[in-house]
Amino acid sequence: MRLAFCGTPAFAVPTLEALVAAGHEVCLALSQPDKPVGRTGEVNSTPIKRAAQAHGIPVLQPDKLKSNDALRERLAGLQLDAMVVVAYGRILPQWMLDLPRFGCLNGHASLLPRWRGAAPIQWAIAAGDQETGVITMRLNAGLDTGPTLLRRSLPITDTTTAPELFLSLSTLGADLMVETLAGLQACTVQPQPQDDAQATLAPILTRDDAQIDWTRTARVIDQRFRGFQPWPGAYTTLRGKKLIVHAMTYTPLTASFGEPGSVELANGALRVSCGEGSTLLLGEVQMEGKKRMNAADFLRGFQLRQGERLGDHAA
């Protein structure tokens, strides 16, 4: 097929690579504009831009899509069979959706209609889902509401983290997109409407999502911790200062010993009471303005008191 590819982050790269390896003609790649990163403000190319250029694929990074006449003319002239969209980060205007013969095909990292939106991998873990997956779909004007084509699922275990799931689903999604294009060519894949009544939303994560609410159960806190890695992460407060949590362990058989947020100190371990009588063990933490350290070193340096409380209740 003659294709255009729309994507931006590393998650989308395996799909682009798979399309090229499968022999499709990727005529053009669209990616979001390059942005400055880090404290130095150095401008880095997006992962998709770098991958496309490595294959000699022309790259465009338009600031706008809807009223971009030059882009519209360029894409129309390519006579595309399909446009493949993976984590592009932009809503496509109707003229783009209508342009290719097979439409605009999206690889989405959830089992739609569950987790429509920007952060489906993170929210699937945070919500305690036991499985997730990838779906190929034909995009329409809604937010992940188009008819689905093919799907593949993966289990979510009690230790699965978002970075691990990103890697697994990006590879699975690449293979599924190649399979979807083959099925469309052979007329063996038919679009299926989604059940909107079963839809859930996966909104963009914010820094506020990182704050630990110790009244939640230890299981829920652990799920959110694993889902929100590496960003926005997890933090609480201690004596009015921010305390970042880099590692925690959920042990379901331990019982709490005080109000949510209360700490128990024993043999260099830092255990925290959570909601409904549950507890969590903090393994590595970092006080605001200090270096990260394991719990034993932290306890020696900061001299926590038995029963002292983390969170908004901290003295």
C-alpha positions as CSV (number, residue, x, y, z in Angstrom):
1,M,0.0,0.0,0.0
2,R,0.9,3.7,-0.4
3,L,0.9,5.1,3.1
4,A,1.5,8.2,5.1
5,F,2.4,7.7,8.8
6,C,1.5,10.1,11.6
7,G,3.2,9.6,15.0
8,T,5.5,11.3,17.4
9,P,7.0,9.3,20.4
10,A,9.0,6.2,20.7
11,F,5.9,4.1,21.2
12,A,5.0,4.7,17.5
13,V,8.5,3.7,16.1
14,P,8.0,-0.1,16.0
15,T,4.9,0.3,13.8
16,L,6.7,2.5,11.3
17,E,9.5,0.0,11.2
18,A,7.1,-2.9,10.7
19,L,5.3,-1.1,7.8
20,V,8.6,-0.5,6.1
21,A,9.8,-4.1,6.7
22,A,6.5,-5.5,5.3
23,G,7.1,-3.7,2.0
24,H,4.6,-0.9,2.2
25,E,5.6,2.4,0.6
26,V,5.6,5.0,3.3
27,C,5.5,8.2,1.2
28,L,5.5,10.7,4.0
29,A,5.7,10.9,7.8
30,L,4.0,13.6,9.9
31,S,5.2,14.3,13.4
32,Q,4.6,17.0,16.0
33,P,7.1,19.9,15.9
34,D,10.4,19.4,17.7
35,K,10.5,20.9,21.2
36,P,13.2,21.9,23.6
37,V,13.8,19.4,26.4
38,G,15.6,19.4,29.7
39,R,17.3,22.2,31.6
40,T,19.5,23.1,28.6
41,G,16.5,23.7,26.3
42,E,18.2,21.7,23.6
43,V,15.8,20.9,20.7
44,N,15.6,17.2,19.9
45,S,14.0,15.6,16.9
46,T,11.0,13.4,17.7
47,P,11.6,9.7,17.7
48,I,9.4,9.2,14.6
49,K,11.2,12.0,12.7
50,R,14.6,10.2,13.4
51,A,13.2,6.8,12.4
52,A,11.6,8.2,9.2
53,Q,14.8,10.0,8.2
54,A,16.8,6.8,8.7
55,H,14.6,5.2,6.0
56,G,14.8,8.2,3.7
57,I,11.1,9.1,4.3
58,P,10.2,12.8,4.0
59,V,9.0,14.3,7.2
60,L,6.6,17.2,7.8
61,Q,5.9,18.8,11.2
62,P,3.0,21.1,10.7
63,D,1.9,23.4,13.5
64,K,-1.7,23.2,12.3
65,L,-3.7,20.7,10.3
66,K,-7.3,21.9,9.8
67,S,-6.7,24.9,7.6
68,N,-3.3,23.8,6.1
69,D,-3.9,24.1,2.4
70,A,-0.3,23.2,1.5
71,L,-0.5,20.0,3.5
72,R,-3.8,19.1,2.0
73,E,-2.4,19.5,-1.5
74,R,0.7,17.5,-0.6
75,L,-1.3,14.6,0.8
76,A,-3.9,14.6,-2.0
77,G,-1.1,14.3,-4.5
78,L,0.2,11.1,-2.9
79,Q,-3.0,9.2,-3.8
80,L,-2.7,7.3,-0.5
81,D,-4.3,3.9,0.2
82,A,-4.3,4.6,4.0
83,M,-2.9,6.9,6.6
84,V,-1.5,5.1,9.7
85,V,-1.8,7.0,13.0
86,V,0.0,5.9,16.2
87,A,0.4,8.3,19.1
88,Y,0.5,11.4,16.9
89,G,-1.0,13.6,19.6
90,R,-3.2,15.6,17.2
91,I,-6.9,15.4,16.3
92,L,-7.1,14.9,12.5
93,P,-9.5,17.2,10.6
94,Q,-12.3,15.6,8.5
95,W,-10.6,16.3,5.2
96,M,-7.7,14.1,6.4
97,L,-10.0,11.3,7.5
98,D,-11.7,11.3,4.2
99,L,-8.6,11.4,2.0
100,P,-7.2,7.8,1.8
101,R,-8.9,4.9,0.1
102,F,-9.0,2.8,3.3
103,G,-9.3,5.8,5.6
104,C,-7.0,6.8,8.6
105,L,-6.1,3.7,10.6
106,N,-5.2,4.1,14.3
107,G,-3.2,1.8,16.6
108,H,-4.6,2.4,20.1
109,A,-3.1,0.9,23.3
110,S,-6.3,-0.3,25.0
111,L,-9.2,-2.7,24.5
112,L,-11.6,-0.1,23.2
113,P,-14.2,1.1,24.2
114,R,-12.3,0.9,27.5
115,W,-9.8,3.7,28.0
116,R,-10.5,6.1,25.3
117,G,-8.1,9.1,25.5
118,A,-4.5,10.2,26.0
119,A,-3.2,7.8,28.7
120,P,-4.8,4.3,28.3
121,I,-1.8,2.3,29.4
122,Q,-1.3,4.2,32.6
123,W,-5.0,4.2,33.6
124,A,-5.4,0.5,32.8
125,I,-2.7,-0.3,35.4
126,A,-3.9,2.4,37.9
127,A,-7.4,1.0,37.8
128,G,-6.3,-2.6,38.5
129,D,-7.4,-4.0,35.1
130,Q,-6.2,-7.6,34.7
131,E,-5.7,-7.3,30.9
132,T,-5.3,-4.7,28.3
133,G,-4.1,-4.7,24.7
134,V,-4.0,-3.0,21.3
135,I,-6.7,-2.3,18.8
136,T,-6.6,-1.1,15.2
137,M,-9.5,1.1,14.3
138,R,-10.7,3.5,11.5
139,L,-10.6,7.0,12.9
140,N,-13.7,9.2,12.8
141,A,-14.3,12.7,14.2
142,G,-14.8,11.5,17.8
143,L,-12.2,10.7,20.5
144,D,-11.3,7.0,19.8
145,T,-14.9,6.3,18.8
146,G,-14.3,4.9,15.4
147,P,-15.1,1.3,14.3
148,T,-12.5,-1.3,15.4
149,L,-10.8,-3.7,13.1
150,L,-8.5,-6.1,14.9
151,R,-7.5,-6.5,18.6
152,R,-4.9,-8.4,20.7
153,S,-4.8,-8.6,24.5
154,L,-2.1,-8.9,27.1
155,P,-2.3,-9.7,30.8
156,I,-1.5,-7.1,33.5
157,T,0.1,-8.7,36.5
158,D,0.5,-7.4,40.1
159,T,4.0,-6.1,39.2
160,T,3.4,-4.7,35.7
161,T,4.7,-1.1,35.3
162,A,3.7,1.4,32.6
163,P,7.2,1.4,30.9
164,E,7.1,-2.4,30.6
165,L,3.6,-2.3,29.1
166,F,4.5,0.5,26.7
167,L,7.3,-1.7,25.3
168,S,5.1,-4.8,25.0
169,L,2.1,-3.0,23.5
170,S,4.2,-1.0,21.0
171,T,5.6,-4.3,19.6
172,L,2.2,-6.0,19.6
173,G,0.6,-3.0,18.0
174,A,3.2,-2.9,15.2
175,D,2.4,-6.5,14.2
176,L,-1.3,-5.9,14.5
177,M,-1.2,-2.9,12.1
178,V,0.6,-5.0,9.4
179,E,-2.0,-7.7,9.9
180,T,-4.8,-5.2,9.6
181,L,-3.5,-3.7,6.3
182,A,-3.2,-7.2,4.9
183,G,-6.8,-8.0,6.0
184,L,-8.1,-4.8,4.4
185,Q,-6.4,-5.6,1.1
186,A,-7.8,-9.1,1.2
187,C,-11.3,-7.9,2.3
188,T,-11.1,-10.3,5.4
189,V,-11.2,-7.5,8.0
190,Q,-14.5,-5.7,8.6
191,P,-15.1,-2.7,10.8
192,Q,-17.1,-3.3,14.0
193,P,-18.9,-0.5,15.8
194,Q,-17.9,0.2,19.4
195,D,-20.4,-0.1,22.3
196,D,-20.4,3.5,23.6
197,A,-22.2,2.4,26.7
198,Q,-19.1,0.5,27.8
199,A,-16.7,3.4,27.2
200,T,-14.3,4.8,29.9
201,L,-12.0,7.7,29.6
202,A,-8.2,7.9,30.1
203,P,-7.5,11.6,30.6
204,I,-4.1,13.3,30.3
205,L,-2.1,12.8,33.5
206,T,-1.2,15.8,35.6
207,R,1.2,16.4,38.5
208,D,-1.7,16.2,40.9
209,D,-2.2,12.5,40.0
210,A,1.2,11.8,41.5
211,Q,0.1,12.8,45.1
212,I,-0.4,9.7,47.2
213,D,-3.8,9.6,49.1
214,W,-3.1,7.3,52.0
215,T,-6.8,6.8,52.6
216,R,-6.8,4.7,49.5
217,T,-6.1,1.0,50.0
218,A,-2.5,-0.2,49.6
219,R,-3.4,-2.1,46.5
220,V,-4.9,1.0,44.8
221,I,-1.9,3.1,45.8
222,D,0.5,0.5,44.4
223,Q,-1.5,0.2,41.2
224,R,-1.3,4.0,40.7
225,F,2.4,4.0,41.5
226,R,3.1,1.3,38.8
227,G,0.8,3.0,36.3
228,F,2.2,6.5,36.8
229,Q,5.9,5.6,36.1
230,P,8.0,7.4,35.0
231,W,5.7,10.4,35.0
232,P,4.1,11.9,37.0
233,G,5.5,9.4,39.5
234,A,4.4,9.4,43.2
235,Y,5.0,11.7,46.1
236,T,3.7,12.5,49.5
237,T,4.7,15.2,52.1
238,L,6.7,15.0,55.3
239,R,6.9,17.9,57.8
240,G,5.6,20.2,55.1
241,K,8.1,19.2,52.5
242,K,7.7,17.0,49.4
243,L,8.8,13.4,49.7
244,I,9.2,11.6,46.4
245,V,8.6,7.8,46.4
246,H,10.8,5.9,44.0
247,A,10.0,2.3,45.1
248,M,7.3,0.6,47.1
249,T,6.2,-2.9,47.9
250,Y,2.6,-4.0,48.4
251,T,2.2,-7.0,50.8
252,P,-1.5,-7.9,51.1
253,L,-1.2,-9.9,54.3
254,T,0.1,-7.1,56.5
255,A,-2.3,-5.2,58.7
256,S,-2.2,-1.4,59.4
257,F,-1.1,0.0,62.8
258,G,-2.6,3.5,62.8
259,E,-4.3,6.2,60.9
260,P,-3.7,6.4,57.1
261,G,-0.2,7.9,56.5
262,S,1.1,6.8,59.9
263,V,4.6,5.3,59.7
264,E,5.9,2.2,61.5
265,L,9.7,1.9,62.0
266,A,11.2,-1.6,62.5
267,N,14.7,-2.9,61.5
268,G,15.3,-0.2,59.0
269,A,12.0,-0.7,57.2
270,L,9.6,2.1,56.5
271,R,6.0,0.9,56.5
272,V,3.0,3.1,56.0
273,S,-0.6,2.6,57.0
274,C,-3.2,2.9,54.2
275,G,-6.9,2.7,53.9
276,E,-9.1,-0.2,55.0
277,G,-6.4,-1.6,57.3
278,S,-3.7,-2.2,54.6
279,T,0.0,-1.2,54.5
280,L,2.8,-0.4,52.1
281,L,6.5,-0.7,52.4
282,L,8.5,2.2,51.0
283,G,11.8,1.1,49.5
284,E,13.4,4.2,48.1
285,V,12.5,7.8,48.8
286,Q,13.8,11.3,48.1
287,M,13.2,14.3,50.3
288,E,12.7,17.6,48.5
289,G,16.2,19.1,47.6
290,K,18.0,15.9,48.7
291,K,19.4,12.8,47.0
292,R,17.3,9.7,46.7
293,M,18.1,6.9,49.2
294,N,16.9,3.6,50.4
295,A,14.5,3.5,53.4
296,A,17.1,2.4,55.9
297,D,19.5,5.3,55.1
298,F,16.6,7.8,55.0
299,L,15.4,6.7,58.5
300,R,18.9,7.1,59.9
301,G,19.2,10.6,58.4
302,F,15.8,12.1,59.1
303,Q,15.0,10.4,62.4
304,L,11.3,9.8,61.9
305,R,9.2,9.2,64.9
306,Q,7.1,6.1,65.4
307,G,3.5,6.9,64.3
308,E,4.5,10.1,62.5
309,R,2.2,10.8,59.6
310,L,2.9,11.3,55.9
311,G,0.7,13.4,53.7
312,D,-1.4,16.4,54.4
313,H,-1.6,15.5,58.1
314,A,2.1,15.7,58.6
315,A,3.3,18.1,61.3
